[in-house]
C-alpha cells in the first residue's frame, strides 16, 4: 500500500515535508512531477531525469497511452515502467482532463464519456471502470479517479451537477479497484479528486465527500483552468483545511513557481504541470532570480552561462548566446537544454521548500522567493 509520513511541519503556515512510499520507491514531499504524456518527458532522457533533474516520480497520460501505443502493447511489455525504462514511481491521470479539453468532440452521460480521437477521429468510450482498467494495464503506482473537470467560468448549476457525477463515478472507480488486482506484482493506489469549480459550498461538500472514501491520498482538480490566482489559492486553502492532514494532497496541473510556493504554504504536497517543458521549448527559462526570455536580443552576445549558480549542470556549461541561437534556429538540442534547465529548477525549488520547512524558516523564505521568481530579467 502507498503510505505517507509527515516528517516536519511549518509552524507559521500549512507547509509540511513528508515521505510517500510506493512499490517503486519513495517520494519526498513537497514534490513536483514532470509530465510524460506519451511515456516520455518531451526531449529528456530517463537517465537525465534521474541524474540531472533528480525527478522522483513522473506522469503518464491515460488518454494518450490508451490511443498509442495501446494497452495491449503495454501489457506485453509488462507495464509502462518496463516499456520506458523508468524504474521509479509513475502517476497516471484518468483521462478526465482530456475529456474536458475535447469539449467539441465528446458526449458526457451517466455511464461515461464518448469521445473522438484527436489522431484519426475514431470514436471511443471511457467509463469509470475502463479508465481504471486502462490504468491497471499501464501499471501506474498512483491511479487517478475518473472525473469531469469543469471549465472556468462555469455556472453554479452545471458545477454542482458535474461534481455530483464525479462523486458517483468515484464510487464506481473504488468498486473496480477494490474488486481487482494489480497486474504486475506491486500495489496501485487510487486518488479521488475534489471538484466544485470556484464555489465554496461545492468545494466544501466535495472535499468532505472525497475524504469520506478514505483512500490513501486525495487530489484537488478543476483549478488552474483560467481562474485568477487568488481564487485558486482561496479554493486550495479551503479544501486543504478539510482533507485529512495525515494523507498526501495533490493539486493537479499547477503551475508557475510562485503558484507552487504559495500552495505549499497552504498544505499541498504534490504538483504537476506542463509549463516547465512547454515554455522551455519556446525559450522561457525559470531561475531563482527571475524569468529569462532567451529569445530576446539582449542575450545574443551574452556568453555567460545560462544559469551559473543554478542547479542544472547543463545550464552551467552552455552560454545564453548559444542557447538563444539554438532556440531561434529551432534546433532540438536547444529545446532539450531548456527543458533540462526548467525541470531542474522546479525540482530544486520544491527541494529548497522542503529544506526550509525542516529548518523552520519556510514562510520568510517563501515570501522572498515568490517576489524573486516573478521578476523578468
N, C-alpha and C positions, 0 to 999 in steps of 0.2 A: 504494500500500500504506500501511496505517497504520504510523507509525513512532513511536518513543519514545526520548527522550534524557534521561538523568539529569543535572540541572544542579547540584544541591547535595545533600549527604548530611550528616545529623546524626551527629556522632562518638560520641554517648552513647546513641543509640537506633537503631532501624531506619528512622527517618523519612527521606524523601527528597523533593526538589522536582524535578519533571520537566516535559517538554513532549511531548504527544501531537499528532501531525499527522494530520489526516483530510482527505477530499475537500471537507468543508465548513468547514475552518478548524482552528485549533489549540485544544488544551485544556491549560491549565496545571494541574499536579497538585501537591499533593493537591486533589481536586475533589469537590464534592457536586453530584449531578444531580437536579434536580426531576423528579418523576414526573408524566407527562402521559398517563394511562391511555388515554383515548379521543382522543388527538391534541391534548389541551389540558391544561395545568396548571389545575386547577379554579379558576375565578373570576379568573384572572390573564391579562391581555392579553399577547400575544407581545412587544409594544412595551415593556411594563413588565418582563417577564422579562429583556429585553436591556438596557434603560436604567436600571432601578431596582434590580433584583435582581442584575444582572450575571451571569446564568447563561451558561455556555459550551456546555452540552450538556444535552438533556432526554431523557426516556424516553418510549417508546410501548409499548403492551401488545399483543402479538401476538394473544392470545386475543380480547380485546375488539375490536380493529380488524378482525379476521377476521369477527366476527359483525356488526359495523356500524362504518363504512359498507360494509365488504366490500372484498376485494382488487380486484374489477372496477372499483369507483369510484376507488380509489387509483391503479390503473394508468392510467385515463383522465385523472386529474389530473396524472400524471407523478411520482407518489410523494408521500409524506407531507409532505416539505418544501414542495412547491408547494401541496398541499392546505391546509396550515395556516399557511403564510406564515413558517415558522421556517427561516431560512437558515444555521443553524449545525448542528453535529453532532447526530445523533439515535442513540440506542441503543434497540434493542427486545429485550425478554425473549422467551423461546422459547414461552411458554405452559405450561411445565412447572410453574411455581408455581401457576397457576390450576388445573391438573390436580390438584395436591396439595390445594388448598383445596376442590375439588369432590369430596371423598372419598366422599360418599354417592351421587354421580351419575356415576361413571366406572369403567372397567374397564381395567386395565393388562395388556398382553400383550407378547410379544417384538416383534411387528410395530409396536406403537404403543399409543395410548390412545383408547378410545371414550368419549365424554362427552356429557352433555346440556347444552344451552344454559340458562343461568340466566334468559334472557329469555322463551323460549317453550317450553322443554322439548324442542326438536328435537335429534336425535342427530347427532353429528359425530365425525370421526376425525382425530387428529393422529399422524403418524409423524415420525421424524427428517427424512425427505425433504420432506414437505409443510410442516413447520414452517420449513424453510429456504426453500422456495419462497414461502411467505407473507411471510417477512421480506425476501426479494428484492423482492417486489411492493410491500411497504410502503416500501422504499427506505432502510432504516436504514444509517448509516455503520458501526455496530457491531451484529453479529448474535450472539445468544446460542445456544449449542448446546442441543438438546432433551435435557432430563434429567428424572429423578424426584427431587423434593425430599422427603426422608423427614421424618416428623413427630418431635416430641420429646414424651415419651420414645419410643424405638424400640429393639426388641431387636436384639441383635448379628446374628443370622442374617438378619433382614429387611434391616438396614442393609447387610450385605455383598452380598446378592443385588441390592439396589437399586443399589448402587454399581457392581457389575459390569455391570448392564443399562445404566446411564448411560454406561459406557465403551464398550460395544458400540454404543450409539446414537451416540456421538460419532464413531466410525469412519464411520458412515453419513452423518452430518452433513458431515464433511470431504469424503467422496467426492462428495456432491451439490454442495457449494460449489466444490470444485476442478474439477468437471466442467461447471459452468455459468458464465455471465457475468452481471454486474450489468445491470440493465435501463435505467438512467438515465445511464450515462456516467461514473460515479465509483466508486471502489473500495469494497468492503464487507468488513470484517474479521470473522472468526469467533472468538469467545471460548469456549474449553472451560470446564467448570465442575467444580471439585473437590467431591466429596461424601464420605460416610463417617460422618455423624452426629457423635457426640462420642467415637468410639473412635479412639485414637491410631494403632493399626496400620492401620486402614482409611483414615484421613486421610493417613497417610504413603504407603500404596500408591496412593491416588487421586491425590495430588499428583505422585508420580513418573510415573504413567501419563499424566496430563494434560500434564505438562511434555514428555513424550516425543513428543507430537504436534507440537510446535514451531510453534504458531500465533503470531500477532502479540502476543497478550496472554493472560492467564489470569484466571479468576474463582473465587471461593470461595462456594459455595452451601450451603444446608441449615443455616445458622446464623441467629440472631435469630428462631427459631421457638418460643421458650418456654424454652430452656435458660438457666440462671443466667449472668450476665455473665462471671464468672471462667472458666467452661467455654468460652464463646465466645472469650475472649481467648487461652486456652490452645490451642485448635484453630487460631486465626488465626496465632498465633506459630509453631506447629509447621509449618503449611503455607507461611507466608512464608519459612521457613528452607529450604524445598525448591524452591519455584517459582523460576525463573531471575531473577536480580537485574535483568537488562537489559530485562525486559518488564514492562508495567504489571500491577498486581494490583488486582482489583476485588472488593470484599466486598459481596455482594448483600443489599439490604434493611436495611442498618444506617445509622443508628439514631438514638439520642439524641446530643446534643452531646458528652457525656462518652464515649460509645461511639466516636464518630468520632475524638476526640482520642487515646484510648488505642490505637486501631487504626492511626492514622497513625504512632504511635510504634513499632508492630510491623512497619511496612513496607508498609501498604496505601496505594494511590494514588487509588482511585475508590470513591465511595459513592453510594447512593440510598436513599430512604426516603419513605414517605407521611406520616410523623409531623409534619413542619412544617406541612403544609397541613391534614391531618386534625385535628390538635389545634387549629390556628388556628380552624377552623370551630366549635370548642366553647369558644373563649375562652382557650386556654392559649398564653401567649406566652413565647418564649425570649429572654433578653437576656444580655449579658456579666456582669451582676450577679446573675443567677438567673432563676427561673421565676415568671411572674405568672399567676395565675388571675383574669382580668379580670372574671369574674362575681361575685367576692367583694364584699361590701357595702362594704369599706374603700375601694373605688375609685369609689363612687357620686358623690361630690362632689370628686374629685381632678381639678382642671382643668389639671394639669401635662401636658406632652407624654407620649405613650405611652412613648417612649424618647428623651429629649432629646439624648443623646450617641451614639445608635446609628447604624447605617449606613443605615437606611431613611428617605428623605426624607418619606414619608407618615407615618411614626411620629413625626417631629419636628413635624408640622403639626397632627395631631389629638390631643385630650386623652384621658386614660384614662377620664374620666367619659363622654365622648361614645361611645367605643368600647364601653364597658360597656352603655350604653343600646342601641346598635345590636345587639350580640350578644344581649342579653336579649329584644329585640324581634324577633329572627330576621331582621333586615334583611340583604339580600345585601351591601350596602356594608360592613357590619361584618366579614363573612367575608372579603371582598376585602382590606380594610385589614389584618386579622390575618394573612392568608396572605402578603401582600407583606412584612409585618414579619418573619415567621418565615423565609421564604425568604432575605430579605436578610441576616438574622443568620447563617444556615447558610453562605451564600456568603462572608460576611465572616469567619466562623470559620476556614474552610479557607484563605482568603486570608491571614489572620494566621498560621496554621500555616506556610504557605509562606514568609512573610516571616521568621519566626523561625528556620526551617531555614536560610535564606540567611544570616541574621545570626549563627548559631552558638549561640543560647541557647534552642533549641526545648524541650528537656526541662524546664528550670526553668519556662519559661512554661506548658507543658502541665500540669505538676503543680499550678501555681497556678490555672489556668483550670478544670481538672476540678473543683476544690472550688467555684469561683465559680458555674459554670453549673448545679450541682445544688441550689443554695440556693432555698428558697421565699420569695418576697417578699410 
